[in-house]
């Protein structure tokens, strides 16, 4: 979902952010160091420090870069099939047949989000990130309503509900070994959309 963002870094800054992203997935937040990022770049960590004062400043810059890319993608695209957009999103978050890289991505998101409990900079980022993702969900819902494909509903309230459940799913699947619940919750969300959003 995010790997393509870093496929072709345009400058040193983007190379550092790409290396940071790869290291986060390899080592997680707690074991991430500027030295490891320098090693990933095959450069001295002094190069990293030249651009970013510490690990957290770099990680937040990486998160912001990913979010800006997502916002840009949203701005260029339009929702041709709002139901497919919602279904694809749910399928992605509740997938059970996934590889290690996918799990690494989810674990990284959860670990970084946990920093927001005590760190105002992370809190500010995730507040903005939640707003952006909620708006993308609400936009798909509004498109479906305007096209007569969805029932009249409150797009913002439905988007908030979906997003809160998805964040909870990330927490649960990243912190437990059980996954039998994934299909059950996915099916229940589908029933929610059938009764609250979709037109039969």
C-alpha positions, 0 to 999 in steps of 0.5 A, spaced: 500 500 500 505 504 501 511 501 498 511 505 491 511 511 494 519 510 495 520 507 489 524 512 486 527 517 491 528 524 487 533 527 492 537 526 498 531 527 503 527 522 500 532 517 500 533 518 507 525 518 508 525 511 504 531 508 508 527 510 515 521 507 512 524 500 510 528 501 517 521 502 521 519 495 518 525 491 519 526 494 526 520 497 529 520 504 532 523 502 539 529 499 536 530 504 530 536 508 531 540 514 526 545 509 525 541 503 522 538 508 518 545 511 516 547 503 515 541 502 510 543 508 506 550 506 506 552 513 509 554 515 515 549 517 520 552 524 520 548 525 513 542 523 517 543 528 522 545 534 517 537 533 515 534 531 521 535 533 528 533 526 532 529 520 530 522 522 532 523 528 527 525 523 522 519 519 523 514 524 523 517 527 517 516 520 514 509 519 516 507 526 513 511 524 507 506 518 506 500 522 508 502 528 503 502 522 498 495 519 500 492 526 499 495 527 493 492 521 490 486 523 493 486 529 489 488 527 483 483 521 483 475 521 483 470 515 486 467 512 480 464 506 484 463 508 491 461 501 493 467 498 490 472 503 494 468 501 500 469 494 499 476 494 497 478 498 503 474 493 508 478 487 504 484 490 505 484 491 512 481 484 514 485 480 509 487 474 512 492 471 507 497 476 508 505 476 508 510 478 513 511 485 509 503 487 510 504 485 518 510 489 518 506 495 516 500 494 520 505 493 526 509 499 525 503 503 524 500 501 531 507 502 534 508 509 531 500 511 533 502 509 541 507 514 541 501 519 540 499 517 547 505 522 550 508 525 544 504 532 542 508 531 535 505 524 534 498 526 536 498 532 532 500 528 526 495 522 527 489 527 528 491 530 521 491 523 519 485 521 521 481 527 519 484 525 512 482 518 512 475 520 514 474 525 509 476 520 504 471 515 506 466 520 507 467 522 500 466 515 497 459 515 501 457 522 498 459 520 491 454 514 492 448 518 495 449 523 490 449 518 484 443 515 488 446 508 489 446 509 497 441 511 502 441 517 505 445 517 511 450 522 515 457 520 511 461 523 516 458 519 522 458 513 518 466 514 516 467 515 523 464 509 525 468 505 519 475 508 521 474 507 529 473 499 527 478 499 522 483 502 527 481 497 533 482 492 528 489 494 527 490 494 534 487 487 535 491 483 530 497 486 531 497 485 539 494 478 539 495 471 535 488 470 534 485 472 527 478 467 527 475 474 529 477 477 522 472 474 518 466 475 523 467 482 524 468 483 516 461 480 515 458 484 521 461 491 517 458 488 511 451 487 514 452 494 517 453 497 510 447 493 507 442 496 512 445 503 513 448 505 506 447 500 500 441 500 496 438 493 495 
